Amino acid sequence: MEKLQGADLLLIGIGEEFEERSFLEAQPEYEEGTEYLEQMKRPDLLPLLADRMIRGRGRAVAALQNLYRIVMDKNYFLVSTCQTDILRLAGFPTSRVVTPCGTLEKKQCVCGCERSLAQVAESECAELYHAILNRSPELDALGICPHCHGKMALNNIYLEKYLESGYLEDWGRYTKWLQGTLNRSVCILELGVGLDYPSVIRFPFEKMGYYNQKAAFIRVNGRLYYLTKELHERGRSIAKNAIDWLLAEDI
């Protein structure tokens, strides 16, 4: 907490532990829903199914709300590989967040039509979730591309022709923020980040911690908590699930 409160800047990484995979796998309706989406060849809807179950019965949102209360008045930026809506539900403003793997907020044409990128309405998500639960033969709530007339899908990494332009504006803000961290006191807080997408958070964060001698590195992970030798003196590894850590009384 001293490191978090004393740093001029705070860089946060949110990873796989916040997807609550063990919790989801224990839910019969999630298993049935994933099998149905596999049959329908709609993997882009998997984050939507997970989101609706996590927000109702999971712990990720409550944990992230605790984090937001700690950092809300600080100069921070957050990078997340999660594709659910948990960060928005926890209170984090989109201006300080980038999600390179996609979110539930945007949709695109499955053909990869660049002009198809658009916002997703809450009513569309609700209709799709209802269709998944009821095994509807139609999953067309997102509509048709007005340009090439292809089917619309959620803009995320599950798509073969994923439009990365969906997050590039946020990425631009992130890189500009990073430029202001040179030779300044930075606390790098990596929470629950595994090796699914190491080039998004884990490796870049380690590199930044290595080159910025004023940086403090905190890695919290129930399984992959170890630090590199170069970060050992200025880092702290906590062998605990990141959600459990954020929900602990001393946090």
C-alpha positions as CSV (number, residue, x, y, z in Angstrom):
1,M,0.0,0.0,0.0
2,E,2.9,2.4,0.6
3,K,4.1,1.8,-2.9
4,L,0.7,2.3,-4.4
5,Q,0.1,5.5,-2.4
6,G,3.6,7.0,-2.8
7,A,4.0,6.6,-6.5
8,D,3.6,9.5,-8.9
9,L,2.0,7.3,-11.5
10,L,0.3,3.9,-11.4
11,L,0.3,1.4,-14.2
12,I,-2.2,-1.5,-13.7
13,G,-2.6,-4.8,-15.6
14,I,-5.7,-6.9,-15.2
15,G,-5.5,-10.5,-16.5
16,E,-7.0,-14.0,-16.7
17,E,-7.8,-14.5,-13.0
18,F,-10.5,-11.9,-13.3
19,E,-12.3,-14.1,-15.9
20,E,-13.2,-16.4,-13.0
21,R,-12.8,-19.6,-15.1
22,S,-13.1,-22.0,-12.2
23,F,-16.4,-20.3,-11.1
24,L,-17.8,-20.4,-14.6
25,E,-16.8,-24.0,-15.2
26,A,-18.8,-25.0,-12.1
27,Q,-22.0,-23.5,-13.6
28,P,-24.1,-26.0,-15.6
29,E,-25.7,-23.2,-17.7
30,Y,-22.3,-21.9,-18.7
31,E,-21.2,-25.3,-19.9
32,E,-24.4,-25.8,-21.8
33,G,-24.1,-22.2,-23.2
34,T,-20.5,-22.7,-24.4
35,E,-21.5,-26.0,-26.1
36,Y,-24.4,-24.3,-27.9
37,L,-22.1,-21.4,-29.1
38,E,-19.6,-23.9,-30.3
39,Q,-22.3,-25.6,-32.3
40,M,-23.5,-22.2,-33.7
41,K,-19.9,-21.2,-34.5
42,R,-20.3,-18.0,-32.5
43,P,-17.2,-17.9,-30.2
44,D,-17.4,-14.1,-30.1
45,L,-20.4,-14.4,-27.8
46,L,-18.5,-16.4,-25.1
47,P,-17.5,-13.1,-23.2
48,L,-21.1,-12.1,-23.2
49,L,-22.2,-15.4,-21.6
50,A,-19.4,-15.1,-19.0
51,D,-20.1,-11.5,-18.3
52,R,-23.8,-12.0,-17.4
53,M,-22.9,-14.8,-15.0
54,I,-19.9,-13.1,-13.4
55,R,-21.7,-9.9,-12.8
56,G,-24.6,-11.7,-11.0
57,R,-22.7,-14.3,-8.9
58,G,-19.0,-13.8,-9.3
59,R,-16.5,-11.8,-7.3
60,A,-14.5,-10.0,-9.9
61,V,-16.6,-6.8,-9.9
62,A,-16.4,-6.4,-6.1
63,A,-12.7,-6.9,-6.2
64,L,-12.2,-4.3,-8.9
65,Q,-14.5,-1.9,-7.0
66,N,-12.0,-2.1,-4.1
67,L,-9.1,-1.4,-6.5
68,Y,-10.9,1.6,-8.0
69,R,-11.4,3.1,-4.5
70,I,-7.7,2.9,-4.0
71,V,-6.6,4.4,-7.3
72,M,-9.5,6.7,-8.4
73,D,-7.7,9.9,-7.3
74,K,-4.3,8.9,-8.7
75,N,-2.7,9.3,-12.2
76,Y,-3.2,5.8,-13.5
77,F,-3.7,3.8,-16.6
78,L,-5.1,0.3,-16.8
79,V,-4.5,-2.4,-19.4
80,S,-6.8,-5.5,-19.4
81,T,-7.0,-8.7,-21.5
82,C,-10.5,-9.4,-20.1
83,Q,-13.4,-9.0,-22.6
84,T,-16.2,-8.8,-20.2
85,D,-17.8,-5.6,-18.9
86,I,-16.4,-5.9,-15.3
87,L,-14.2,-2.8,-15.4
88,R,-17.1,-0.5,-16.4
89,L,-19.3,-2.1,-13.7
90,A,-16.5,-1.4,-11.1
91,G,-16.5,2.3,-12.0
92,F,-13.3,2.6,-14.1
93,P,-13.8,5.4,-16.8
94,T,-13.0,4.3,-20.4
95,S,-10.6,7.2,-20.8
96,R,-8.1,5.4,-18.5
97,V,-8.6,1.9,-19.8
98,V,-7.4,0.0,-22.9
99,T,-8.6,-3.6,-23.7
100,P,-6.6,-4.9,-26.7
101,C,-8.5,-8.2,-26.8
102,G,-11.9,-6.5,-27.3
103,T,-15.0,-5.7,-25.1
104,L,-18.7,-6.0,-25.2
105,E,-19.0,-2.3,-26.2
106,K,-18.3,-2.7,-29.9
107,K,-19.4,-4.8,-32.8
108,Q,-18.0,-5.5,-36.3
109,C,-18.8,-7.3,-39.5
110,V,-17.5,-10.9,-39.5
111,C,-15.9,-10.2,-42.9
112,G,-13.6,-7.6,-41.3
113,C,-15.2,-4.7,-43.1
114,E,-13.3,-1.7,-41.6
115,R,-16.3,0.7,-41.8
116,S,-18.5,-1.7,-39.9
117,L,-17.2,-0.9,-36.4
118,A,-20.1,0.4,-34.2
119,Q,-21.3,0.6,-30.6
120,V,-23.3,-2.2,-29.1
121,A,-26.6,-1.3,-27.4
122,E,-27.4,-2.9,-24.0
123,S,-30.7,-4.1,-25.5
124,E,-28.7,-6.1,-28.1
125,C,-26.6,-7.8,-25.4
126,A,-29.7,-8.6,-23.4
127,E,-31.4,-10.1,-26.4
128,L,-28.4,-12.2,-27.3
129,Y,-28.0,-13.5,-23.7
130,H,-31.7,-14.5,-23.7
131,A,-31.2,-16.3,-27.0
132,I,-28.2,-18.2,-25.7
133,L,-30.0,-19.4,-22.6
134,N,-33.0,-20.5,-24.7
135,R,-30.9,-22.1,-27.4
136,S,-32.5,-19.9,-30.1
137,P,-31.6,-20.9,-33.7
138,E,-31.1,-17.2,-34.4
139,L,-28.3,-15.1,-33.0
140,D,-28.7,-12.0,-35.2
141,A,-29.5,-9.3,-32.6
142,L,-26.4,-7.3,-33.7
143,G,-27.8,-6.8,-37.2
144,I,-26.2,-6.7,-40.6
145,C,-23.2,-4.6,-41.9
146,P,-24.6,-1.6,-43.8
147,H,-21.6,-1.7,-46.1
148,C,-21.0,-5.3,-47.2
149,H,-24.2,-6.8,-45.7
150,G,-22.3,-9.4,-43.7
151,K,-23.4,-10.5,-40.2
152,M,-22.3,-8.4,-37.3
153,A,-20.5,-10.0,-34.3
154,L,-18.9,-8.7,-31.1
155,N,-15.5,-7.0,-31.7
156,N,-13.1,-9.3,-29.9
157,I,-10.1,-11.6,-30.4
158,Y,-12.3,-14.6,-31.0
159,L,-13.0,-13.4,-34.5
160,E,-10.9,-14.6,-37.4
161,K,-10.9,-11.1,-38.8
162,Y,-10.8,-9.2,-35.6
163,L,-10.7,-5.4,-36.2
164,E,-8.0,-4.0,-33.9
165,S,-9.1,-0.5,-34.8
166,G,-11.7,-1.0,-32.1
167,Y,-9.2,-0.3,-29.4
168,L,-6.5,1.7,-31.2
169,E,-7.8,5.1,-30.0
170,D,-7.5,3.9,-26.4
171,W,-4.1,2.5,-27.2
172,G,-3.0,5.9,-28.4
173,R,-4.0,7.5,-25.1
174,Y,-2.1,4.7,-23.3
175,T,1.1,5.2,-25.3
176,K,0.9,8.9,-24.7
177,W,0.5,8.3,-21.0
178,L,3.5,6.0,-21.0
179,Q,5.7,8.7,-22.5
180,G,5.1,10.7,-19.4
181,T,6.4,8.0,-17.1
182,L,10.1,8.4,-18.1
183,N,12.3,9.0,-15.1
184,R,9.3,9.3,-12.8
185,S,8.2,7.2,-9.8
186,V,5.9,4.6,-11.2
187,C,4.2,1.7,-9.4
188,I,3.5,-1.2,-11.7
189,L,0.7,-3.3,-10.4
190,E,0.1,-6.6,-12.3
191,L,-3.0,-8.5,-11.1
192,G,-3.9,-12.0,-12.1
193,V,-2.0,-11.9,-15.4
194,G,-1.1,-15.3,-16.9
195,L,0.5,-16.3,-20.2
196,D,-2.5,-16.3,-22.5
197,Y,-1.5,-13.0,-24.0
198,P,2.0,-12.3,-22.5
199,S,2.9,-9.7,-25.2
200,V,0.0,-7.4,-24.0
201,I,0.8,-7.0,-20.3
202,R,3.3,-9.4,-18.8
203,F,6.4,-8.9,-21.0
204,P,5.9,-5.1,-21.6
205,F,5.3,-4.5,-17.9
206,E,8.5,-6.4,-17.1
207,K,10.4,-4.4,-19.7
208,M,9.2,-1.1,-18.3
209,G,10.1,-2.1,-14.8
210,Y,13.5,-3.1,-15.9
211,Y,14.4,0.1,-17.8
212,N,12.7,2.6,-15.3
213,Q,15.0,2.5,-12.3
214,K,12.4,4.5,-10.3
215,A,9.7,1.9,-10.9
216,A,8.4,-0.5,-8.2
217,F,6.9,-3.7,-9.5
218,I,4.1,-5.7,-7.7
219,R,2.9,-9.0,-9.2
220,V,-0.1,-10.7,-7.6
221,N,-0.9,-14.2,-9.0
222,G,-2.1,-17.4,-7.5
223,R,0.1,-19.5,-9.7
224,L,2.5,-17.4,-11.9
225,Y,3.7,-15.1,-9.2
226,Y,7.5,-15.3,-9.7
227,L,9.6,-12.3,-10.8
228,T,12.5,-12.1,-13.2
229,K,16.0,-11.8,-11.6
230,E,16.3,-8.2,-12.9
231,L,13.1,-7.1,-11.1
232,H,13.7,-9.0,-7.8
233,E,15.3,-6.1,-5.9
234,R,12.6,-3.5,-6.8
235,G,9.7,-5.9,-7.0
236,R,7.4,-7.8,-4.8
237,S,5.6,-11.1,-5.7
238,I,2.5,-12.1,-3.9
239,A,1.5,-15.7,-4.3
240,K,-2.3,-15.2,-4.0
241,N,-5.2,-15.0,-6.4
242,A,-5.6,-11.4,-7.4
243,I,-9.4,-11.3,-6.6
244,D,-8.7,-12.8,-3.1
245,W,-6.0,-10.2,-2.6
246,L,-8.2,-7.3,-3.5
247,L,-11.0,-8.6,-1.3
248,A,-8.8,-9.0,1.7
249,E,-9.5,-6.8,4.7
250,D,-6.1,-5.1,4.7
251,I,-6.6,-4.0,1.1
